[in-house]
Amino acid sequence: MFARWRIRSGDGTVAVTLPDDFEARLDASTGDGRISLGLPLTVEGTLSHQHVRGTLNGGGETLAIHTGDGAIRLERG
């Protein structure tokens, strides 16, 4: 990932499959849903079911995932 990525959904679940060695800063939030992580994440700040910030594999560019109404799932691929 060489630049910031933004994934948005107004109404629906977002599922993202990433390789084990993917490096990024994660900023994920949902208005009405839950966030589940299938990858190791170093958390920054407060962890909640609806907002997560942290780093994957030491960090890198920002991967921003936001949904207004739906779950967010990060999985290994």
C-alpha contacts under 8 A as a table, 3 or more apart, distances in Angstrom:
res1	aa1	res2	aa2	distance
1	M	4	R	7.56
1	M	23	E	7.70
1	M	24	A	7.70
1	M	60	G	7.90
1	M	61	E	6.70
2	F	61	E	6.73
3	A	61	E	5.84
3	A	62	T	7.53
4	R	61	E	5.41
4	R	62	T	4.89
4	R	63	L	6.00
4	R	64	A	7.67
5	W	61	E	7.93
5	W	62	T	6.38
5	W	63	L	4.91
5	W	64	A	6.11
6	R	63	L	6.17
6	R	64	A	4.80
6	R	65	I	5.97
7	I	63	L	7.91
7	I	64	A	6.19
7	I	65	I	4.75
7	I	66	H	6.39
8	R	65	I	5.92
8	R	66	H	4.94
8	R	67	T	5.64
9	S	12	G	6.02
9	S	13	T	7.50
9	S	14	V	7.19
9	S	66	H	6.46
9	S	67	T	4.57
9	S	68	G	6.54
9	S	69	D	7.90
10	G	67	T	5.44
10	G	68	G	4.80
10	G	69	D	6.37
11	D	67	T	6.59
11	D	68	G	5.75
11	D	69	D	4.70
11	D	70	G	6.12
12	G	67	T	6.94
12	G	68	G	7.75
12	G	69	D	5.88
12	G	70	G	4.62
12	G	71	A	7.19
13	T	67	T	7.31
13	T	69	D	7.55
13	T	70	G	4.43
13	T	71	A	4.64
13	T	72	I	5.85
13	T	73	R	7.91
14	V	65	I	7.97
14	V	67	T	7.37
14	V	70	G	7.30
14	V	71	A	6.30
14	V	72	I	4.87
14	V	73	R	6.32
15	A	72	I	5.87
15	A	73	R	4.65
15	A	74	L	6.04
15	A	75	E	7.56
16	V	73	R	6.21
16	V	74	L	4.99
16	V	75	E	6.19
17	T	74	L	5.95
17	T	75	E	4.69
17	T	76	R	5.48
17	T	77	G	5.25
18	L	22	F	6.44
18	L	74	L	7.34
18	L	75	E	6.25
18	L	76	R	5.24
18	L	77	G	5.27
19	P	22	F	5.46
19	P	76	R	5.73
19	P	77	G	5.06
20	D	39	L	7.41
20	D	76	R	6.03
20	D	77	G	7.06
21	D	57	N	6.53
22	F	56	L	6.76
22	F	57	N	6.59
23	E	55	T	7.55
23	E	56	L	5.23
23	E	57	N	5.01
23	E	58	G	6.38
23	E	59	G	5.11
23	E	60	G	5.40
23	E	61	E	7.68
24	A	55	T	5.87
24	A	56	L	5.25
24	A	57	N	7.12
24	A	58	G	7.35
24	A	59	G	4.27
24	A	60	G	4.13
24	A	61	E	5.14
24	A	62	T	5.66
24	A	63	L	6.22
25	R	53	R	7.45
25	R	54	G	5.78
25	R	55	T	4.43
25	R	56	L	6.24
25	R	59	G	4.82
25	R	60	G	5.60
25	R	61	E	5.86
25	R	62	T	4.55
25	R	63	L	5.96
26	L	52	V	7.43
26	L	53	R	5.38
26	L	54	G	5.27
26	L	55	T	5.78
26	L	56	L	7.11
26	L	62	T	5.85
26	L	63	L	5.00
26	L	64	A	6.08
26	L	65	I	7.89
27	D	51	H	7.62
27	D	52	V	5.98
27	D	53	R	4.63
27	D	54	G	6.91
27	D	62	T	7.13
27	D	63	L	6.27
27	D	64	A	4.77
27	D	65	I	6.33
28	A	35	I	7.77
28	A	50	Q	7.92
28	A	51	H	5.68
28	A	52	V	5.25
28	A	53	R	6.45
28	A	64	A	5.77
28	A	65	I	4.66
28	A	66	H	5.74
28	A	72	I	7.71
29	S	35	I	7.60
29	S	50	Q	5.38
29	S	51	H	4.29
29	S	52	V	6.45
29	S	65	I	6.48
29	S	66	H	4.95
29	S	67	T	6.60
29	S	72	I	7.87
30	T	33	G	5.74
30	T	34	R	6.87
30	T	35	I	7.54
30	T	50	Q	5.14
30	T	51	H	6.60
30	T	66	H	5.71
30	T	67	T	4.81
30	T	68	G	5.52
30	T	69	D	6.50
30	T	70	G	6.66
30	T	71	A	6.81
30	T	72	I	7.28
31	G	50	Q	6.73
31	G	67	T	6.56
31	G	68	G	4.66
31	G	69	D	5.62
31	G	70	G	7.60
32	D	50	Q	7.40
32	D	68	G	6.39
32	D	69	D	4.70
32	D	70	G	5.95
32	D	71	A	7.60
33	G	49	H	7.78
33	G	50	Q	6.57
33	G	69	D	6.15
33	G	70	G	4.74
33	G	71	A	4.54
33	G	72	I	7.51
34	R	49	H	5.18
34	R	50	Q	5.51
34	R	70	G	7.32
34	R	71	A	4.84
34	R	72	I	6.34
35	I	49	H	5.68
35	I	50	Q	6.12
35	I	51	H	7.46
35	I	52	V	7.76
35	I	71	A	5.83
35	I	72	I	4.72
35	I	73	R	5.91
36	S	71	A	7.95
36	S	72	I	6.35
36	S	73	R	4.93
36	S	74	L	6.38
37	L	40	P	7.52
37	L	41	L	7.93
37	L	73	R	6.07
37	L	74	L	4.96
37	L	75	E	6.52
38	G	73	R	7.61
38	G	74	L	5.59
38	G	75	E	4.57
38	G	76	R	6.16
39	L	56	L	7.76
39	L	74	L	6.82
39	L	75	E	6.20
39	L	76	R	6.19
40	P	56	L	6.66
40	P	57	N	7.81
41	L	54	G	6.16
41	L	55	T	5.64
41	L	56	L	5.14
41	L	57	N	7.50
42	T	54	G	5.22
42	T	55	T	5.15
42	T	56	L	6.62
43	V	46	T	7.76
43	V	47	L	7.08
43	V	52	V	7.34
43	V	53	R	5.92
43	V	54	G	4.17
43	V	55	T	6.66
44	E	47	L	7.81
44	E	52	V	7.99
44	E	53	R	5.50
44	E	54	G	4.80
44	E	55	T	7.76
45	G	53	R	6.98
46	T	52	V	7.51
47	L	51	H	6.68
47	L	52	V	5.58
47	L	53	R	7.53
48	S	51	H	5.40
48	S	52	V	6.39
49	H	52	V	7.59
54	G	59	G	7.99
55	T	58	G	5.77
55	T	59	G	4.61
55	T	60	G	7.78
56	L	59	G	5.32
65	I	72	I	7.77
67	T	70	G	6.07
67	T	71	A	7.47
67	T	72	I	7.59
